[in-house]
Amino acid sequence: MRRGWKMALSGGLRCCRQVLSWVPVLVIVLVVLWSYYAYVFELCLVIYLIFYHAIFVFFAWTYWKSIFTLPQQPNQKFHLSYTDKERYENEERPEVQKQMLFDMAKKLPVYTRTGSGGQFIQNHLGREFSKKLRKTVRFCDRCHLIKPDRCHHCSVCAMCVLKMDHHCPWVNNCIGFSNYKFFLQFLAYSVLYCLYIATTVFSYFIKYWRGELPSVRSKFHVLFLLFVACMFFVSLVILFGYHCWLVSRNKTTLEAFCTPVFTSGPEKNGFNLGFIKNIQQVFGDNKKFWLIPIGSSPGDGHSFPMRSMNESQNPLLANEELWEDNEDDNQDYPEGSSSLALETET
């Protein structure tokens, strides 16, 4: 009986949380609808309405796509089979569980690991270095799957999301591989929408300041249109600028705060392919689709080109910092000394 009450209470709380999660979206929709009414019907700035509606259509379109494009989950080959799941859960020794996951991951295009673990020691000229590298496969014990590179579990959506960036309450959706392009476009058109309203309404604000607007309703709409547009513009410019920086480095928000760990160790620029290629990783190769909210991101979200692979094919693409580090290391060693011996756990 008590268990039934607990289940009913848990279900009720879950339902309330799902309903409340739409409150931020409802707030945004109401603000946008009010701005449309005030701009089109109250102020009726005829000469500006053509461009206003063009911006408004793309703003609403990208917002819709950001909200209702479902996050993409890993496909079935990354999930543990029923037999493997039983073996994993029945095994009590953590080291054996890790080895089981490691053997399963050998068949998958997975190159990132968790954050600590095996180690190697470097000895040279009396100096000793130690560094810990994780060899543990990234595994989600809630979804029972081996996480693909750049995939993370969203506690709000209760699922693993491919190339997860963050969960955004303003769209009530998880931003990842399937909708990151739409989210960026939504930010861009939001900035343009606020800027357009602020600049076109500013002349009417001057008239309001001088007392040249006879209508009380017009005064209210002019004042609040300018205030709301400027307020959202400032916050959106900061957010949009940050995500532009992330795109230029081919990083997600999670990767900016937590450096991804590869089989060779942590590498903050592991997915950085160069400015143009980084942009193409989000918007695709065809530039005519860059401004339109149509899916054009390359790949399937399960694997991504990595900097280390590009550099192995073309050493000239290597980071200048790596060359400088190598030069600094070499200049301290006497002629004829051997290179550092690296022993890595496999």
C-alpha positions in Angstrom: 0.0 0.0 0.0 2.8 2.4 1.0 4.7 1.5 -2.1 1.7 2.4 -4.2 1.4 5.8 -2.6 5.1 6.4 -3.2 4.7 5.5 -6.9 1.7 7.7 -7.3 3.4 10.6 -5.5 6.5 10.2 -7.7 4.3 10.1 -10.9 2.5 13.3 -9.7 5.7 15.1 -9.1 7.1 14.1 -12.5 3.9 15.3 -14.2 4.1 18.7 -12.3 7.8 19.1 -13.3 7.0 18.4 -16.9 4.2 21.0 -16.8 6.3 23.6 -15.1 9.2 23.1 -17.5 7.0 24.8 -20.2 6.7 28.0 -18.1 9.9 29.6 -19.5 8.7 28.8 -23.1 5.3 30.3 -22.4 6.9 33.5 -21.0 9.0 33.9 -24.2 6.0 33.2 -26.4 3.8 35.8 -24.6 6.5 38.4 -24.7 7.0 37.8 -28.5 3.3 37.9 -29.2 2.9 41.2 -27.2 5.9 42.7 -29.1 4.3 41.7 -32.4 0.9 43.2 -31.4 2.5 46.4 -30.1 4.8 46.9 -33.1 2.3 45.9 -35.9 -1.1 47.1 -34.6 -0.4 49.8 -32.0 2.6 51.7 -33.6 1.8 50.5 -37.1 5.2 51.5 -38.5 4.3 50.7 -42.1 7.6 51.4 -43.7 9.4 48.9 -41.4 6.8 46.1 -41.5 8.3 44.2 -44.5 11.7 43.7 -42.9 10.1 43.2 -39.5 8.0 40.3 -40.8 10.9 38.7 -42.6 13.0 38.7 -39.4 10.0 37.6 -37.3 9.3 34.6 -39.6 12.9 33.3 -39.3 12.9 34.1 -35.5 9.7 32.1 -35.0 10.8 29.3 -37.3 14.2 28.7 -35.6 12.6 28.9 -32.1 10.0 26.3 -33.2 12.8 24.0 -34.5 14.9 24.4 -31.3 11.9 23.4 -29.2 10.4 20.5 -31.2 13.5 18.9 -32.8 14.0 15.9 -30.5 17.5 15.2 -29.1 19.2 12.4 -31.0 20.1 9.3 -28.9 22.9 6.7 -29.6 21.8 3.9 -31.9 21.3 0.3 -30.8 24.9 -0.9 -31.4 26.1 1.3 -28.4 23.6 -0.3 -26.0 24.5 -3.4 -24.1 22.9 -6.6 -25.3 20.7 -8.5 -22.8 23.4 -11.0 -22.2 26.2 -8.4 -21.8 23.9 -6.4 -19.4 23.3 -9.5 -17.3 27.0 -10.3 -17.2 27.9 -6.7 -16.3 25.3 -6.4 -13.5 26.1 -9.8 -12.0 29.9 -9.1 -11.9 30.9 -7.7 -8.5 34.5 -6.9 -9.3 34.9 -3.3 -10.6 38.2 -4.1 -12.5 36.4 -7.0 -14.3 33.5 -4.7 -15.2 35.9 -2.1 -16.6 37.6 -4.8 -18.7 34.3 -6.0 -20.0 33.4 -2.5 -21.2 36.8 -2.0 -22.7 36.4 -5.2 -24.7 33.0 -4.1 -25.9 34.3 -0.6 -26.9 37.0 -2.1 -29.1 34.2 -2.8 -31.7 32.9 0.8 -31.6 34.3 4.1 -32.9 34.9 5.4 -29.4 38.1 7.4 -28.6 37.3 9.4 -25.5 37.6 8.1 -21.9 36.7 9.3 -18.4 38.9 11.6 -16.4 41.4 9.6 -14.3 42.9 6.1 -14.3 46.0 4.3 -15.7 49.3 6.1 -15.5 52.7 6.4 -17.2 56.0 7.7 -15.8 58.6 9.6 -17.7 62.2 9.6 -16.5 64.9 11.7 -18.0 68.1 13.4 -16.7 67.1 12.8 -13.1 63.6 14.4 -13.6 60.5 12.4 -12.9 57.1 13.2 -14.3 53.9 11.4 -13.5 50.6 11.9 -15.2 47.3 9.9 -14.8 45.3 8.9 -17.8 42.0 7.3 -17.7 41.5 4.1 -19.6 37.9 3.5 -18.4 35.3 3.5 -21.1 32.5 6.1 -20.7 29.5 4.1 -19.7 26.0 5.3 -18.7 24.6 3.0 -16.0 21.1 4.5 -16.4 20.8 4.1 -20.2 23.0 0.9 -20.1 25.1 2.0 -23.1 28.7 2.9 -24.0 28.7 6.6 -24.6 29.8 7.7 -28.1 32.4 10.5 -28.2 30.8 13.9 -27.1 27.7 12.1 -25.8 26.4 12.9 -22.3 23.5 11.9 -20.1 20.9 14.7 -19.6 19.3 14.3 -16.1 16.4 16.5 -17.2 15.5 14.6 -20.4 16.6 11.3 -18.7 18.5 10.2 -21.8 21.9 10.2 -23.4 22.2 12.9 -26.0 24.6 12.9 -28.9 27.1 15.8 -28.9 25.2 17.3 -25.9 25.8 21.0 -25.4 23.4 21.9 -22.6 19.8 21.6 -21.5 18.1 24.9 -22.2 15.0 25.8 -20.1 14.0 28.6 -22.5 13.3 26.0 -25.2 12.5 23.2 -22.8 14.8 20.9 -24.8 18.3 19.5 -24.7 20.6 21.1 -27.2 22.8 18.6 -29.0 23.8 17.3 -32.4 20.3 17.3 -33.9 19.3 20.9 -33.0 22.5 22.9 -32.2 22.4 24.6 -35.6 18.8 25.6 -35.0 19.7 26.9 -31.5 22.5 29.1 -32.9 20.2 30.4 -35.6 17.6 31.2 -33.0 20.1 33.2 -31.0 21.2 35.1 -34.1 17.7 35.9 -35.3 16.7 36.9 -31.7 19.6 39.4 -31.6 18.6 40.7 -34.9 14.9 40.9 -33.9 15.7 42.9 -30.7 18.1 45.1 -32.5 15.6 45.9 -35.3 12.8 46.7 -32.8 15.1 48.9 -30.6 16.5 50.9 -33.6 13.1 51.5 -35.3 11.3 52.4 -32.0 14.0 54.7 -30.7 12.7 57.7 -32.8 9.3 57.2 -31.2 10.9 57.0 -27.8 12.4 60.5 -28.4 8.9 61.8 -29.3 7.6 60.2 -26.1 10.4 61.9 -24.1 9.5 65.3 -25.7 5.8 64.7 -25.0 4.9 64.6 -28.7 2.9 61.3 -28.5 -0.7 62.1 -27.8 -1.9 58.5 -27.2 -1.3 57.1 -23.7 -1.4 53.5 -25.1 1.3 54.4 -27.6 3.5 55.8 -24.8 3.2 52.6 -22.9 4.0 50.3 -25.8 6.9 52.5 -27.0 8.5 52.6 -23.6 8.2 48.9 -22.9 9.1 47.8 -26.4 12.4 49.7 -26.2 13.1 48.5 -22.6 12.4 44.8 -23.3 14.2 44.9 -26.7 17.4 46.4 -25.1 17.3 44.1 -22.1 17.0 40.9 -24.2 19.5 42.3 -26.8 22.3 42.7 -24.2 21.8 39.2 -22.7 21.4 37.5 -26.1 24.5 39.2 -27.6 26.6 37.8 -24.7 25.2 34.3 -25.1 25.4 34.4 -28.9 29.0 35.6 -28.8 29.9 32.8 -26.4 28.5 30.2 -28.7 30.2 31.7 -31.7 33.4 31.3 -29.8 32.5 27.7 -29.1 31.7 27.0 -32.8 35.0 28.6 -33.9 36.9 26.1 -31.6 34.5 23.2 -32.3 33.6 22.8 -28.7 30.4 22.2 -26.8 29.6 24.0 -23.5 30.4 20.9 -21.6 33.7 20.5 -23.3 34.6 24.1 -22.5 34.2 23.4 -18.8 35.5 19.9 -18.8 38.3 19.0 -21.1 37.6 15.8 -23.1 40.0 12.9 -22.4 41.2 10.8 -25.3 43.1 7.5 -25.2 46.3 9.5 -25.3 45.2 11.9 -22.5 43.3 15.2 -22.0 43.2 17.5 -25.1 41.2 20.7 -25.0 41.6 21.1 -28.7 40.9 17.5 -29.6 38.1 18.3 -32.1 39.5 21.6 -33.3 39.9 21.2 -37.1 40.5 24.9 -38.0 38.1 27.8 -38.2 36.3 27.0 -41.5 36.0 23.3 -40.9 34.8 24.0 -37.4 31.9 26.0 -38.8 31.2 23.3 -41.4 30.9 20.8 -38.5 27.7 22.6 -37.4 26.3 24.2 -40.5 27.5 21.8 -43.2 29.4 22.3 -46.5 26.6 24.0 -48.4 26.6 27.7 -47.5 23.1 28.3 -48.9 21.7 26.3 -46.0 23.6 28.2 -43.3 20.9 30.8 -42.6 17.9 28.4 -43.1 16.8 26.2 -40.2 17.1 23.0 -42.2 19.3 20.1 -40.9 22.6 20.2 -42.7 25.2 19.1 -40.0 27.5 16.4 -41.4 27.8 13.0 -39.9 25.5 10.9 -37.7 26.5 12.3 -34.3 28.2 9.1 -33.2 31.7 9.9 -34.4 33.6 13.1 -35.3 36.8 14.0 -37.0 39.6 14.6 -34.5 42.6 16.9 -34.6 45.0 14.1 -33.9 43.9 12.1 -36.9 44.2 15.1 -39.2 47.7 15.9 -37.8 48.8 12.3 -38.4 47.8 12.6 -42.0 49.3 16.1 -42.4 51.9 17.1 -39.8 51.7 20.8 -40.9 48.3 21.0 -39.2 49.8 20.5 -35.8 49.3 23.2 -33.2 52.1 25.7 -32.9 52.0 25.3 -29.1 53.0 21.6 -29.5 55.9 22.6 -31.7 57.0 25.2 -29.1 56.7 22.6 -26.3 58.8 20.2 -28.2 61.5 22.8 -28.9 61.6 23.8 -25.2 61.9 20.1 -24.2 64.7 19.5 -26.8 66.9 22.5 -25.9 67.3 21.2 -22.3 68.7 17.8 -23.4 72.4 17.2 -24.2 73.3 16.0 -27.6 73.0 12.2 -28.0 70.5 11.8 -25.1 67.6 9.4 -25.7 64.0 10.5 -26.1 61.5 10.2 -23.2 60.3 6.7 -22.6 56.6 6.6 -22.3 54.9 3.6 -20.8 51.1 3.7 -21.2 48.7 1.2 -19.7 46.6 -0.5 -22.4 
